[in-house]
Amino acid sequence: MEGLLHSSRSAFGSSSPLPAVGFVNPSQPDFVLHQDSRRNPQTGVAISKIEEILVANIDALKEVQALTIPLRSRRTGRMRLVRFPSSRDSDAKKFIDQRNHRAIYYQNPELFGSQRYVDELVDDIAFTFGLGRDALNIVAASKGLIAGAVSVTINNGSMLYCNPHDGQGVLLPDVRAISSVNLGATKWLLVIEKEATFRGLVASRFHETSTVGPGILVTAKGYPDLSTRQFLHKLHTSFPILPMYGLVDFDPDGVKIMLTYKNGSRSLQHEQNATLNRLLWIGPRSNDILGDHLRGFPSANIDETCVLNHTPSDQFLSSQSSAPLCPIREFSPVDVMLPLKAADRKLAVRLLSATIGKGDQCIESQDVVRELQVMLMLNTKAEIQAVDEAGDLTAWQGKAASTTAQRHQPAVIHTKDLERGAKRKKMAPKLSEEEIDDLIYLARAGDDADLTEMLQELAVRDASTAADILAAAREEQTKATCLHMAAANGHAKTVTLILSYLPVPVKASVTAAAPAASEEANSAEATTRAEPAYINAHNSFGNTALHWACLGGHLDTVKLLLSRGASPAIANDKDQIPLDLAAFNNHMHVVDHFLAQSRDIEGENALEDGLAKEAQDLDLTEDKNAESGG
Amino acid sequence: MSKQYLTTHTVDNAHITDIFSIAATPTSILSASGSSTIHVHATNRDSFPLVQSLSSAHKLGCHHLAASRNGKIAASVGFGGDVKIWKVSEAGSGEWESFGELDAAKNSEKGKGGAGELWAIALSEDGQYLASTTYDGRVNVWDLLGDRGVTLREYETGSAGSGSFGLCVDLSRDGKYTASGHQSGAVYVFNNDSGRLQYSLPGLVKPVRAVAFSPAGTRLAAAGDSGIIAIYDTKHGEHVGNLTGHTAWITSLDWNDTGEYLLSGAFDGKAKVWSIERSACVATHSETDKALWAIRWLPKTVRNEMFCTAGANRSLTFYREATGA
């Protein structure tokens, strides 16, 4: 109840589409009207009607009664009251709905479910008032979203500040209503094919935190609509020094989308002001994606493959970071690549034909031709996500740098940031109970092959990493992880497998030694901090995987866990450290290992015979218990 | 003992884009690229001069090229699906001239609505027969001297129209067998006499980008994204060995004249020579770090054995075996 009330309040709080009603929150000009409300004679009528309802509702609030809004269905023409609070979910939706079209939807996409629902409601509201849509100041917005520290001045003097606080992006205003745009300190613009990628980057505040300075992110969600392209064209012509980059899939549709942004669409050729000649295609490209497959070979000499991965110029440009950033990955990104479908091939040939047909010999169109031909040759495509998974986008950095170098532009898309953004955007994967059971079972059984396969599948499905999947997979009752299960059963190989999915902090900090940028050092630190969380995860009795390995007396596993940073000092709910469990169960070889370790590490302690003595005591006193319990 | 090969010559920027395919005749090497022109370089002269350009051969670029061993017939396939046949002029100039096209869209004899757009091709020793694959996994054999409108043999590798993309194909020198490699990792050997599937060869799982019969036709080599070259016995369809060592997708394979050595090219720019007898790599060359799309031995002449590599660096690089003493 409180939660609901809160959500309705916040919904009203930001309902700036009805500024005249007095809901303007000047500190939060998330979006503005596209028309001057004062010029519309019907607006007054609409406002007074809304005010009537609001007054009635305020009265109701005072009297602690249910809030109601009358709503007339367009289909039946009947009036009915929407109540709040209500027993029905749909009423809650409708109650909050009194606002602006697409922006309404994007303020709470989970609540409304679909844009169509919002459209229908908007029309219903308009019908209820007996007014047109425009009287409610609701206009069909462009499909595009923008995020970045940019402000747009609309003809009526209102300002649209495009830096969303909610990580959602702001709808692009109608280009005809724009009187001026202030780029502020932004240094680059990245056009993104996919809304999901856009949202991920916005949520991670890539446009603010990129090491090359603040920038602008734009997406038109797939094939761009005219108004998005017009808006970009306006920026393009108004700010000739602003570099623009395109981030599209490595597939024929991606290429076509890139070309549509760049050259306009065939069906709308009469629209002259919708092209972006300077748009640079930063990728992913065949070289980016195919370069990664080398890492799929475990026997590959890493230094060698890294060198071979880059053309000499790329190497020069990204030499600071390229070599150390190529860890062997258990996931070959090649697995994320898909064969082209018949339709993909047809489209690729059409695009090839169109590009060559233009007889345009510029380097960029040759580039497009080459990428399409390689795509066809290899019969392979890859989505942006595939490169995210690869985790190493430095090749892009090199490319963006080299292409921009030609244009004497200082800005470079720092793809390390892209990568981090992509990582951060991943939400906790949602695993079903059965999937968790399966994962736990496979770890318990030590079935490495199936476990690998399943982790891979789930990671691809949920667009996350195996590490995320592992973190999410915990037994319902005991909260034990896969690592617990593998460790308890002494499957050293399985433990190795699981650990291999976790980030390796040691290597990462070596990377940081390269002068690659402090960003990397930060991320290395982050992984150092993050990793112990999984390896030291405890179950509902406070036992870690190391506890369980000790319980079973699996020395190999114990050594493995310790070598990967498992803490030997964590006590469970009964205040026992892993050593205790080994001692109780008479696994003296494990106990000896611990003591040898501690002698090495804690010289002083060993001199005093502290731990050894204690263990000796335990051994004597608890021996019988262990036998009866075991 | 490893073999020594030396770079004898490089034709820099032989094409303006990636060279996707090359084919060797006794006296020349033909090369096809992402541009519309096919080039012919003489291999019997020291400077490997360009002796002919077949301009406007394939408007959208050419991805596959094959030449018969006798050097009389060649065939090329463009990205637009166009198939052209070439022959050496009978006038004696030694130049290539058009020998018509192959119209794959015509109805095939079984009335299945055409043989489908061609992808990979291979020619028999005398150039009479052409084997081809399609996007939907069909493998066809054509008689270039007979009626080009019909297929001689038509093999399905899946249910109609849903087979796995045929990435590569080869014909045995005697024309008896056709082999195809597919996106699914499948390798098939068909008997052209009986018109039946002879063997379905297991083992590679990942896309197979090259298949090649040994000169005597007793062995078949297949390789692709798995980075492994699998060797099969064609008599019994047995998997007789693997050659491992490439660390990238393998794009091209070719046997030398004697069948003792196998040449392979990979996506990381490396070319390797393998001794079949010892099942080992005897030479590795990486003149470039860009993808190799095609590698070919030059038919053995009086000189030492030579091979040629080509790919994304747009150049033709020629290697010659170094003689010991």
Interface residues (C-beta under 8 A of the other chain):
Chain A: L290 H293 L294 F297 S299 A300 N301 T305 V307 L308 N309 H310 T311 V334 P339 A342 R345 V349 L352 S353 I356 Q366 V369 R370 Q373 V374 L376 M377 N379
Chain B: I16 T17 D18 F20 G34 K59 L60 G61 H63 F79 G80 G81 Y135 D136 F165 L167 Q183 P207 D225 G227 T247 A248 W249 F267 D268 G269 S286 D289 K290 A291 W293
